[in-house]
Amino acid sequence: MWLKREKSGHHHHRWSRLRHAVTPHSHDAAESVDRPLEASRKGMRALWISFGVLAVTAAGQSVLVAFTGSVALLGDTLHNFADALTAVPLAIAFLLARRAATRRFTYGLGRVEDLAGLIILAVIAASAAMAAWESVARLVSPQCVDHIGWVAAAGLLGFAGNELVARYRIRVGREIGSAALVADGMHARADGFTSLAVLGSAAGAALGWWWADPVVGLLITAAIAAVLWSSAKEVLARVLDAVDPELVGRAERALAAAPGVRAVGDLRLRWVGHCLRVEAELEVDAQLSLAEAHRIAHEAEHRLWHELPRLGGALIHAHPSGAQEAHELLAHHL
């Protein structure tokens, strides 16, 4: 028995002692400091690179808008500028998320990323409204589209820039667990396809269909609205503490597999920025000592760190199996 305990202590040694010394009952891992910082750095790098690509794309399109007069291209350009500007609130969120927790903000400022996601939704909605306004105005007061070849080239430019940015943002967003960055990447991807719609405007103008340009502008507006809806579902779900049920299942299986755990009770997961926080209750043998129950809780947490790669911390509560008297003390509050 002594050898078994010595082996277990050696297995955890430094990390377990450090966790226990800093916050003995929260079981926060030392990596919970480094991982958010690394994720923040990756997010910032993705934001500024994609911002540069989209800014160049939108600037090139805006020059072409000036002498082609295409309202479809104008709508696409406005949307690309808006997409580039969404990097600003996300960058601020990533910077604030680096701040350490305080007695006022005990979880840190990771949730500010959710606020950035809401700002992104507002920007998408504003760009959709502006594109719709310009398209309807062009239907009421028709104008000719000049330099049709340049309009088509601008559409291809917009597609290439947005698809490049979309792939990069979505990949990094999924790596670091940022719903806002993934939503922004989806936004850029939809922008790419709406840029291709500008080709339809150019084709219509070549055939002499004056209505093609504003109609394509309205189609672009509808595409932006679809992106708004899909992005809103993801961002608002994160605001409401929704998590993928598969993550809950993985956490439950990892905890249940820990030696000494008889059952997994209440289990909750939530995102704080791009890190997961876990709270769990474990049933253990009522005859165990406090030290033994504590060791089991540490082993269960250790398994969580291997099972959930974006874990930011876990609060594990071990209680004796079948001991209802202690639970009755809180029953009237629950």
N, C-alpha and C positions, 0 to 999 in steps of 0.2 A: 504493500500500500504506500509506504514511504517512497519507494522507488518510482511509483507511478506519479505521485505528486511532484517529485523532483523533476521528472521528465516533462510534465505539463508546465511547471514553472520555467524550465529552460526553454520550452517552446515559445513562450510569450515574452520572457525576460524583459528586455528594455522597453518595448512598446507598451506592454501591459502596465509596467511600473509608471511610465510617463503618463499614460492615460489616467491611471488611478490617482497620481499625485496632483494632477491639474484639476480634474473633475471626477472624483471617484465614483459617482453614481451615474454619470452620463455616458461613460465608456467611449468618449470621443477619441478617434484615432489621430495620431500626429499628422497623418496624411491629409486630414480634413482642412488643414491650413494651406498646404501646397497645391492640392488639386484644384480648388477654386481659382487660385492665382494663375495656374497654368491654363485653365479653361478660359479665364478672362483674357490672358495674353493671346491665345489662339483666336478668340472672338474678335478682339481689337484688330488683329492682323487681317482677318477676313473682312472686317468692315472697311478698313481703309483701302485695301486693295480693290474691293468691289466698288467702293465709292469713286475711286479714280477711274475705273473702267466705265462706269455709268456716266460720270461727269463728262468724259471725253465723248462718249456716244451721244449724249443729249446735246452737248455743245455743237457737234457736227450736224445733228438733225436740225437744230434751231437755225443754223445758217441757211440750210436748204428751205426751211419753212418761210424764211423772209422773202425769197424770190419765186417760190412755187405757188404759194397761196393755198396749199392743201390743208383743209381743216382736219382731215383724218391724220395727216402727219403731225399737225399741231397737237391733237389729242395724244398721240403716241409720245411726242416730245415732252409734253407736260408731265405725262405719267412717268417717263424716265427720269426727269428732274426730281419728281416727288420721291421716286424710289431711291435715288441717290441721297436725298436729304434724310431718309429714314435712318441712315447711318449715324446721324447726330444723337438722337435720343438713346439709341442702343449703345453708342460709345460712352455716353454719360452713365448709363446703367451699369456697364461693365466696370467703369472706374469706381463708382460708388460701391459696387459689390465687393471690392477689394478691402473695404474698411472692416476693421475688426468689430466683433460684437461688443455692445456696451450694456450698461444696466438699463438703459431706456430701450434700445433695440437689441434684445437679447439673442436674436437669431441673425444679427447682422442686417445688411441692407440688400440681401440677394433678391428680395421680392420686388425691388424697384425695376427689375427687368420686366416684370409683368406690366408695370405702368408704361414702360417703353413700348410694349406690345400694343397697348391701347392707343398710344399716340400714333403708331404705325397704322392702325385701323382707321383712325381719323384722317390721316394723310391720304390713304387709299380712297376713302369716301369723298374727300374734297376733290381729288383728281377726277373721279368718276363724274361728279356733279359739274365740274368745269368742262370736261369733254362733251357731256350731254348738252350743256348750254350752247357751246360753240357749234355743235352739229345741228341743233334745232334752228339756231340763228342762220346758218348757211342754207337750210332748207327753205326758210322764209325769204331770204335774200340771196339767191344763187350767184355764185361767182365762178369764173373759169379757173382751171388748174393749169399752170404753166410748167414747162420743163418736166414732162412726165417721166422721162428716164431717170432724172435725179430723185423724183419722188420714190420710184421703185428702189433705187440704190439706198436711199435713206431707210426704207423699210427693212432691207436686208442688213444694213448696219445695226439697226435697233435690235433685230432678232439675234445677231451674232453676239453683241455686247451683253444682252440680257441673259441669254442661255449660258454664256460663260460665267457670269456672276451667279446665276441660279445654282448651277452645279457646285460651285465653290461654297456658297452660303449654306446650302442644304447639307453638304457633306460635313462641314465644320460644325454646323448647328447640331447635327445628330451626334457627332463625336463628343461635344461638350454638354449635351442635354439642354440646349437652349431652344425653347419653343418659339420665342420671338425671332431668333435668327433663322430658324427653319421656315417660319411664316413669311419672313422677308424674302427668303430664297424662292418660295412658291410664288410670291408676288412678282419677283423678277422673271420667273419662268412664264407666267401668264403674260407679262409685258412683252416677252419675246414673240409669243404667238400673235398678240395684237399688232406687233410691228409687221408681221407677215400679212396681216389684213390690209395694210397700207398698199400692198401690191394690187389688191382688188380695186382700190381707189384709183391707182394709176391705170389699170386696165380699162376701168369704166370711163375715165377721162379720155383715153385714147380712142374709145368707140364713140365719144361725143355724148355720153350719158352724164349730164350735169348733176343728176341726183346721186350718182354712185359715191362721190366723195363724202357728203354728209351722212348717207346711209351707212357707209363703212365706219364713219365716226360714231354712229349710234351703236353699231355692232361692237366696236371697241369698248364703248361705255358698258355694254352688257357683259363683256368679258371681264372688265375691271370689277363689276358688281359681283360676278361669280367668284373671283379671287377674294373679294372682301368677305363673302359668306364663308368660304372654306377657311380663310385665315382667322376669322372671328371665332369659329367653333374651336379651333385649337388654342387660341390665346385666352378666350374666356374660360375654357375648361381648366387651363392652368391657374387662372385667377381663382377659380372655385375649388382648387386643390384636387382636381381630378388626376388620377394616375392610370397607367395602362394596367388592367387587371392581371396581365401576364407577369408584371413586376411583383405584384402582391403574391401571386402563386409561387414565384421563384423564391421570394423572401420566406414564405411560409414553409416551403420544403427544406430550405437551408436551415432554418431554426429547428424544425422537427427532427432533422437528421443529427443534431448535436447530441453526443452521449450524455445521458442523464435527463434529457427533456422528455417528459411524459406526454405533454400536450402543449399546443400553442393556443393561447387565449386571444385576447384583444390584440389586433395587429393593424397598425395605421402607417401609411406612407404619405409624404407630401413633398413637393418640390419647393426648395428655397433657392431661387435663382436657377442655376443649372446643377444643383446638388440635391440628392435625395436625403430626407431625414426619416428615420424609422423609429416607431414606438411599438414595443411588443411586451406581452405578458407570457411567461412560461411557467408551466406546472412542473414541479420537481418533487422528489421523494420528501415527505414530511420529516423523515428521520435524519436528513442531512444536516450537517452543521452550516452555520452562516458562511464560513469560508468555502465549503464545498459547493454550496449553491451559487456563491459569487464566481467561483471558477467555471461552473457550467454556463453562467450568463456570459462570461468572457469568451468561452469557446463558441457559443452560439453567435455572438457578435463577430468573432473572427471569421466564421463561415459566411456571414452576410457580406463582409468586405470582399470576399472572393466571388460571391455570387452577383452582387450589384456593383458594377464597376464605377458608377457615379455616386456612390454613397458618400454623404458628407458627415454623417454621425448617426448614432443609434442610442436609444434609451431602452435598456432591457430590464424588466422587473421579473424576478423569479419569486414565485410564491408556492408554499407547500400544497401538495395535492390533497384535496378533501378537507382542507381546513376552512370550514364555512364560518366559524365564529368571527374571525378577523374581518371577513367580507361583510358580515352583518352590521359592522360599525358604520359602514358607508352606504348601506343599502337604501336608507331613507333619503340620501342625497341624490341617488341615481334613479 
